[in-house]
């Protein structure tokens, strides 16, 4: 499998896929045009929306880019835990809450079909690994398979099935990509996982807490083919980041915490009233908790309320600046 798409990058900066709004064709294309590699996030988009985003990105750049897919988990039947969490949530927020759980597979199979037809250069997977059959369908159309890993077992699984390994350290903002073991998905640093992954002979992309050119340089020296960055691009001019989230990244001076309280899966966010009140109660029910909290989070953003919004952020978020994607790529790769 030809991995020149990553080996020949002018700047070894990979834009992390960030579902829920931040990822846009404009952001993806801008990173590509600056010499890096951009990802689109398909999560929460319909198959038609994904097709339109791919077309729009191709209109904005002639360079290769990737698309990320959410692999669906099983439907949960623990309605009691969901109802108990709903009661705790109702004591914190004044927003309409659903009466019963909602589950979705995020149109996974239809999105796989979109990507097979689109022949996207790289396809990555979050929250699970594809079946060998799905991976082979995509490879037959020229796509590289990039698999995430947050533990040593996940690194081994990614090496067996994938063409590229993406290691996500505990410092990373947003959701643990953990395909096999979410419970231990925040046990290892980016450097620890990178050291595990380089033994397999595949290209490795290192992600987690990357905020400065010094961070990038250190990971490249340890053997990363490229470095994946998410949080720094949340405040890029081309990003579709919610206004309240963007303001928090640029203005708050708080620690980050790991919490399931917004979505039912472990994610790193800036600490706020919501995380303080609900983290200890949040069940492991994704995407049911995601849909439970969606309206409350939408309302918080509209009100400019830092305290009730999922402020995804890596440990280095204080390095965020309001800048173009090109400027961020140049800054992060300046010392290579």
N, C-alpha and C positions, 0 to 999 in steps of 0.2 A: 504493500500500500504506500503510495507516494505521499510523504509528509512535507514536501517542499513548501506547501502553503504556509507552514509555520517556520520552517528553517530559513526561508528567504525574506522574512519580515525586515523592513528597514529599521523598525523600532520594536523591541520585543514586549510590547504592551498589549494585553488582551482585555477588551471591555467585557466585564461580567454581564451575563444576562440578568436583568432586574425586572421581574414581573410586577404587575400592578400599576404600571404607568411610566416609570422612569425610562425604560428602554423604548426608544423611538427609532424609526429609520434614519432620521437626521443625525442622531447621536451615533448610531452604528456606522453610518457612512462617513461621518466626520473623523472617527477614530481610524477607519480604514484609509481614508485619504491622507491622514497624518503619518501613515507608515505603520500603524498598528493593525490589530485584528479585532473586528467588532462582532458581537453576538446580538441577535434579536431574542427577546423572551416571548415564547408563545403562550405562557401561562395566563389563563383567564381571558384569552382572546378566542373568538370563534375561528373555525377553519377558514372561512371567507376573509376574516380580518387578517389572519396570518398570511394568506395568499397576497392580500393587498399590501401588507408591510414588506414582504419579500420583493414584490414588484417595485414598490416605492424606493427601497434601498438600492435595487439594481439601477434605478433611474438616477440615483445620486452618486453612485460609485461604480467603477469598473473593476474594483479589487474584490478578492474573495472575502466572504464573511460566513458566520455560522448562525444556527438557530438552536435554541434550547427547548426541550420538551419536558413536561412534568409526567412522570410515570405514575399512574393511579395506584393507590393502595386499596385495601379491601374496604368494603362498606362496614361501618361499625354498628353494633346492635346495643351499645350501652347507653340507652336513652336516659336512664336514671342519672348517670354522670353528667350528661349534657344538660339535663334539667337542673341539677344542683348547681352547675356552673352558671347557667342562665340566671338563677336566683342571685348568686353573688354579683353578677354583672349588673343586674337590675338595680342593685343598691348603690352602684357607682355612677351609672349614666342615666340620663333622661332622654332616651331615644327608643323608637319602636324596635322591638325584638321579635324574631320569629317564634312561632308557637311549637314548632317541631323541627327536628334536624333535617338538613339538606346534605346530600352527598352528590358528588359529580366525578366523572372520570376525565373531565376537562377535554372531552372529545379526542382522546388520545389516538385512537385508531384512524380517525379522519385526518388528524394532523400528520400522522405518519404518512398517510397517502399523499397529502399535500407536499411533504418534503421529498418523497420518492419522485413525484412528478417535477418538482422544482430543481432537483439535482444540486442542492445546496452543498458547498464544499465541506463543511463540518457540521455535524449534528451532535449535540451533547444532551445528556439526560440527567434529570434531578429527581430525587426521592425514590429512585429505583433504577435498575438496569434493564435494557431491552432484552427480549428473547433473542437467541442467535438468529432466528428466522427474520426478525425485524432488522437486526444489524446487517444481515446479508442482503436484504432488499435494498437498503440504503447504500451499501457498498457497491452493489451492482450498478447504481446510478452515479457512482463516483464520489460519494460522501465518505469522509473520515468519521469514525465513531469515537467521540471523546467522552470518557466516563469519569464521574466524580468519585473521590475517595476521602474518607475522614478517619479511617482506622486502617491498621495493617491488613486485616482481612479484606477490606474493601479495595485496598491497593492491589492485592493479589487478584481479586475478581476483575478489576478494571484491566489489568495486564493480560488476563486470559481472554477476555472478550473484546477489548477495545483496541484502537490504534493510537490513542493519545490518553494519557492519564492526567486528570486535573486533581491535585491535592488541595483540600480546603482545610486550613488550620483553624483552631479554635478562636483565633483573633478576628475572623471574618464577620462582617455585618450581615444581617438578614438571616434567612433560613440555613440550617445545616442541610447540605445537599445529600446527606447520608442515604445511600441506596439500600443498605442492608441492616445497619445497626445505629439507629438514631440515638439510642440510650447512651452510647459511648462516642457520639459524633463530635463532642467538644473536649475530648481528652488529650488531643495532641496538637502541638504547635505546627505552624506551616513548615518550619525548618525540619522538625522531626519527621513529618510525613514525606517531605522532599527526600530526605536521606533514605527512607524506606523505598521510595518509588524509583530512584535512579538505578537501582540494581537490575531492573527488568529490561533495559535496553530500548524502551519506548520513549518518545518525546514526553516530557513532563512539564505541565503548566502549574506554577505555584500560586496559590491564592490564600489571602487571609491577612488582614491588618496592613496591607501595603499602602503607605501614605506618602513616602518620599523617594527621591532618587537613590538615597542610600539603601532603603529597603529593597528596591529593585536590584541594585548592584549586588547586594549580599546574596540574594536568591539566585541570580544568574551565576555567580561564582560557585555556588553550591551545586550547580548542575541543571537548573531549570532552563528549558528551552525558551520559555517566555513567562511573564508574570501577569496574572489576571487581577484586575482592579475593578472594584465596584463602587465603594463609598465615595472615593474622590470624584467620580463622574456623576454622582447624584446632584452636584451643584454646577455641573456643566450647563452652559447656555442652551444646548440642544436637548437636554434631558427633559422628560415629562414629569419630573418629580413634583409631588404635591407641594403647594406653596408653603404650608405650615411645616412640612418636613424639611424643605429647603431652608427655611428661616431657622429652624432648630439646629441644623448642622452648622450653620454659619455663626450662630450666636450663643448657643448653650455651652456651658462648661460643667458637664456632669460625667459620671462614669457610665459605662455600658454594662448591661446585664443580659444573661441568657434567660429566655422566658418562652413558655408555650401559650401565654395568656391571650395573644391576639389571634392565633390561627389554629392552635392545637398541635403545632410542630415547633420544635426548639429553634429559636432565632435570637440573634443578638441585636439589641436596641438600646437607645439612650434611655436611661432610667427616668421614670416619671411616676405620677400618681397611680396610673393604671398598673404598671408593673409591680409597684409596691403593694397594691391592694389585692391583685389577682393572681400573681405568679404562683403562690403557694396552693391555690385552688384549681389551677388550670389542668384539665385532663388531656391525655394524649389522643385527641380526636380530630384529625385533619382529614377532610376539609370542613367537617361539621362545625367546628369552632370558628373557622374563617368566615363562614356564612352567617353564623350567629352574631359576630361582632361587626360585620361589614357596615351596617347602617350607622352604628354608633361612631365608627371611625370616620366615615364620610362626613357626618355632622361635625365632628371635632375639627376636621380640616377646614370646613366652611367657616367655622367660628374662630379659626386661628388658635385653637386650644392645644398647646403642646402636651398637656397632661393626659389626654385621652386618645392619642394617636400613636400608631406603631412607627416609631422613629428609628427605622432600621439604620444601623451604623456599625462599622468596624471599630476596633480599638484606636485606630489612628484618625478618627473623624475630625479632630481639631485642626488637621491640616487642610480641610476643605476650603476652597476659595471659589468665588464667582468668576468663572473664566470659560473660554471656549474649550471644546474638546481637544482641538489641536494644541492649544497652549498647555493643557494638562498632560497630554502625551509627550510633548517636548520637555516639559519640566521633569517628568518621571524618568525619562530616558537620557537626561542631560549628561550624566556622569559615566556613561558606558563607552 
